[in-house]
Amino acid sequence: MEIDIKHIAKLARLRIEDDEMEEVQKKMLSVLEMVENLPEITGKSSGLDRENPMELRKDEVKPSMRRDLILANAPETRSGCLLVPKTVEVE
C-alpha cells in the first residue's frame, strides 16, 4: 500500500522533514494494518464477549455547574465564553 505522507502532512498542517518521511510512512502503515485487523462490531456487542453484550447507558439530562461559577476563575471572558489566544494561522 502506498501512502502520500507529504499530502497527509499538508492537509494536517504538519511539518515533516524529508529525512523523517520514511519513518513516518512505516508508522502510518503500521497503524493502518492494526485498524484493518480490528474485529467487526455489530449491534450492541463489543465483539469480544458475545455472552455479555455491551449495553449503552440511557441518556439523561442532569444538572451541571452554573456558568457564572465556571467562568469566575477564567482570566478573560466575553458573552459567557472563555477567551483564549489564537493558536491556528489561516492562510
Secondary structure as the mmCIF struct_conf table of DSSP 4:
data_model
#
loop_
_struct_conf.conf_type_id
_struct_conf.id
_struct_conf.beg_label_comp_id
_struct_conf.beg_label_asym_id
_struct_conf.beg_label_seq_id
_struct_conf.end_label_comp_id
_struct_conf.end_label_asym_id
_struct_conf.end_label_seq_id
HELX_RH_AL_P HELX_RH_AL_P1 ILE A 5 LEU A 11
TURN_TY1_P TURN_TY1_P1 ALA A 12 ARG A 13
HELX_RH_3T_P HELX_RH_3T_P1 ASP A 18 GLU A 20
HELX_RH_AL_P HELX_RH_AL_P2 MET A 21 GLU A 36
TURN_TY1_P TURN_TY1_P2 ASN A 37 ASN A 37
BEND BEND1 LEU A 38 LEU A 38
HELX_LH_PP_P HELX_LH_PP_P1 PRO A 39 GLU A 40
TURN_TY1_P TURN_TY1_P3 GLY A 43 LYS A 44
BEND BEND2 GLY A 47 LEU A 48
BEND BEND3 ARG A 50 ASN A 52
HELX_LH_PP_P HELX_LH_PP_P2 PRO A 53 ASP A 59
HELX_RH_AL_P HELX_RH_AL_P3 ARG A 67 LEU A 71
TURN_TY1_P TURN_TY1_P4 ALA A 72 ASN A 73
BEND BEND4 PRO A 75 PRO A 75
STRN STRN1 THR A 77 ARG A 78
TURN_TY1_P TURN_TY1_P5 SER A 79 GLY A 80
STRN STRN2 CYS A 81 LEU A 82
#
